[in-house]
Amino acid sequence: MATPAPFLHFVDQNAQKFVDRLAQAVAIPSVSVDGAYRPDVIRMSAWLNSQLTSLGVTTQLTDLGVHVVDGKELPLPPVILGKIGDDPKKKTVLVYGHYDVQPAEKSDGWDTEPFELVEDKETGRLVGRGSTDDKGPILGWLNVLEAHKSLGLDLPVNLRFCFEGMEESSSDGLDELIRSEVAKGNQGWFHGVDCVCISDNYWQNTRTPCLTYGLRGIAFFHMTVSGPGRDLHSGGFGRVVHEPMTDLIFLMGRLVAPDGTILIPGVEDMIAPPDAEERAIYEKLDYSIEDVDETAGASIALSDDKATVLMGRMRMPALSLHGIEGAFSGPGGKTVIPAHVAGKFSLRLVPPQTPASIETLVVKHVKEEFAKLKSKNTLTIELMGGGMPWVEDYKHWNYEAARRATEAVYKQTPDLTREGGSIPVTLTFAENLGVNVLLLPMGRGDDGAHSTNEKLDRSNFIEGSKLIGTYLYEVAAINA
Amino acid sequence: MATPAPFLHFVDQNAQKFVDRLAQAVAIPSVSVDGAYRPDVIRMSAWLNSQLTSLGVTTQLTDLGVHVVDGKELPLPPVILGKIGDDPKKKTVLVYGHYDVQPAEKSDGWDTEPFELVEDKETGRLVGRGSTDDKGPILGWLNVLEAHKSLGLDLPVNLRFCFEGMEESSSDGLDELIRSEVAKGNQGWFHGVDCVCISDNYWQNTRTPCLTYGLRGIAFFHMTVSGPGRDLHSGGFGRVVHEPMTDLIFLMGRLVAPDGTILIPGVEDMIAPPDAEERAIYEKLDYSIEDVDETAGASIALSDDKATVLMGRMRMPALSLHGIEGAFSGPGGKTVIPAHVAGKFSLRLVPPQTPASIETLVVKHVKEEFAKLKSKNTLTIELMGGGMPWVEDYKHWNYEAARRATEAVYKQTPDLTREGGSIPVTLTFAENLGVNVLLLPMGRGDDGAHSTNEKLDRSNFIEGSKLIGTYLYEVAAINA
């Protein structure tokens, strides 16, 4: 079945309406990592649910119970499960997305208010927290649904939805829900799903669409050093007490070298070096050092060799130091000796690494290094969240349908890529549903997810809505 | 002239009124390092000025012009110059204090609202930002003035006041003002000053009053590493780009060893080791490792040898790492690669070290270490503020008067101490006025200036008010 021209036309005609709806979604600061915003995350779930039901989707707001944040019990935002279509002659596609976002304050360096979608008319950039990660892609599906409802068109496949509100906060509770739904067999929401489609990553560059078949895993650590009973004045206590910051900086400095090499014994050894054939794959991708520099906003790539840089993202583990909680972080100066400081860092993992195997190595190394200090401070180190790395079969019909849809909409053959980031739910779906999972990105490599001035290009939002609609027709048409 | 009994009696009778006035002062969040609070700092100057004039002091609010904070021009808070008494037969005492305070947020770990003075009735602690640093001591002088005015008593000396609002922010503009007033000769506010008294430091412990004749200097640095054009997602960019945090942590880890030894070549070499005689001075002070641990709130002293610990505070340089601006500092996790990070650290200096000589060594060392990284990030390092170390002649009559006053009020001979902290204006007064400068602390070693739950004990506030009043009578009585 070819993609109906009226569908594509409808998306173009209603582009501004779709952008306005995205502005509504961005205006809700659904920050999941900060408990103070929990009511907004829940408000966001209600907004999205009402959009889905008004477009004919049967939904269920699934209560995941509560969790404890900073000693306070908070309700987890619900997972929205949805279904539309139940035709046994059609394939069934499960769509995943998340309606929560990363924290953002204008003072972080945003040029505009982060929770106000601002369109730069010159560049077509839609700037706002969540524009690309992941409200834009979720709203792409609403656009597809609205087009079909308005035009009176049948969807070419049965659709199932799973939209969560804790993706930026370790997807608390989601894995259990997926397992429990799968365990219900034909009574569960995921019964009969033939494949999964997730739009929660990005093109490698700003010009070439891609399909993504691999993700790095993640292991996120908090490492806390505590000593004095309270913050101290560095005048009275400098060179008098063991300073937690001195110990913490020592430990953080023993995790990763400035060239990116991970200093934790055993971590690098788990990864075999690439052979010439594997290296060739990366050399062929439509990606350059200039692309890295463009998306990073500066000439800052770790190497001048393209394959090295791409392998650094796709097939090598990485360790990033994110920051310190409890130390002085404001402008100006403050001559404080902070009493408790927590270093935050994470590793990106590739097969065969797992959060558990990495945790063992990290904890052992950090404790050994701390013991060398003979400090009276105390150390705790904890794995706060983790996700397994994932690699999919990209020769599957699910990928073939996406390739054809991309060629139809963008007139380009997509690159096949592995992604440096982590979407742990990908693996949960793959393992529990036993079906092929496709990552079909909507946004570009310079969108700045998790960063200041996050944006989604208007054209990616509109053409991306056509892409996912066309993908459904290609799924329906393909010989599975 | 003996201290009049009615003065001492008045202070006791009006204790609650004095505490209430301190509460008014604490309620004004006169944080000088954060431009957002500048209107409050200026409001604080108006409040203090009105108190002084109502007690008979002639004042001048001295405009120091403007300075630039984060690209924005801000008015500097005025220095309040004051005078009361002009009798050529009396000595003239110059009193210095500062009405600005360190930043404080309840979320930093305060048990109560920082800008609300809360009295713990059980312990007599007056908890609030600025209670001890330096609003309590300033208000001690108001208490003395009020007693004399209410009782119709003449002050035994002429008094001059110099109260500034930028002490916690490098005393911007004050040195120039002092120099310019001194240059005016008998037309200047400081003409005829015989000695200076500053209450802006603390007892070494919680039981023994002290007079302080030495201070460490300070050199405060910002070290900024910048790379990407914006914050990046660690999934997409981990092991792809040079991460500013990795470089900064490397550099911060090369400044000070966990045992307190400064790693910057040349800094330790400037200080001769103590001989047996000097060591004996420190062994005799009423101070123990338990005192350090009590004021620090934990068993955390760098050594189990008392003299080593005291010398670490009083006659050795120190380097403290205060924190990082621009990195993730909130609760929870955020998988960000920050684009610009600024490490904040300071050194406490002892003679013959100067901010300028230390700056040379620090900048050279940091740049050499950074060059080793071969990083594409850029480094800037800047001395943000500095103060010279200072040592005074403690055999001067100014100290003798303070010793007698302490013995009269506290029935104890004060310890003679050097302080680990820095009050740069001390040296400016000493150098420009050419008179003896006394540091006469009001609060205790566990007051927590610059820290959470800063407090001043009620008894120190009340007895301390008697102490500075009595000191004036001893100054008047002594054979100078």
Interface residues (C-beta under 8 A of the other chain):
Chain A: V33 D34 V69 D70 Q102 P103 D108 G109 S169 S170 Y202 R216 I218 F220 H222 G227 P228 G229 R230 D231 L232 H233 S234 G235 G236 F237 G238 R239 V240 V241 H242 E243 M245 T246 D247 I249 F250 M252 G253 V256 A257 P258 D259 G260 V292 T295 A296 G297 A298 S299 I300 A301 L302 V309 G312 R313 M316 P317 A318 L319 S320 L321 H322 G323 I324 E325 A327 F328 S329 G330 P331 G332 G333 K334 T335 V336 I337 P338 A339 K344 S346 R348 L373 K374 S375 K376 N377 M384 G385 E419 G420 G421 S422 G445 G448 A449 H450 S451 T452 N453
Chain B: V33 D34 G35 V69 D70 Q102 P103 D108 G109 S169 S170 Y202 R216 I218 F220 H222 G227 P228 G229 R230 D231 L232 H233 S234 G235 G236 F237 G238 R239 V240 V241 H242 E243 M245 T246 D247 I249 F250 M252 G253 V256 A257 P258 D259 G260 V292 T295 A296 G297 A298 S299 I300 A301 L302 V309 G312 R313 M316 P317 A318 L319 S320 L321 H322 G323 I324 E325 A327 F328 S329 G330 P331 G332 G333 K334 T335 V336 I337 P338 A339 K344 S346 R348 L373 K374 S375 K376 N377 M384 G385 E419 G420 G421 S422 G445 G448 A449 H450 S451 T452 N453
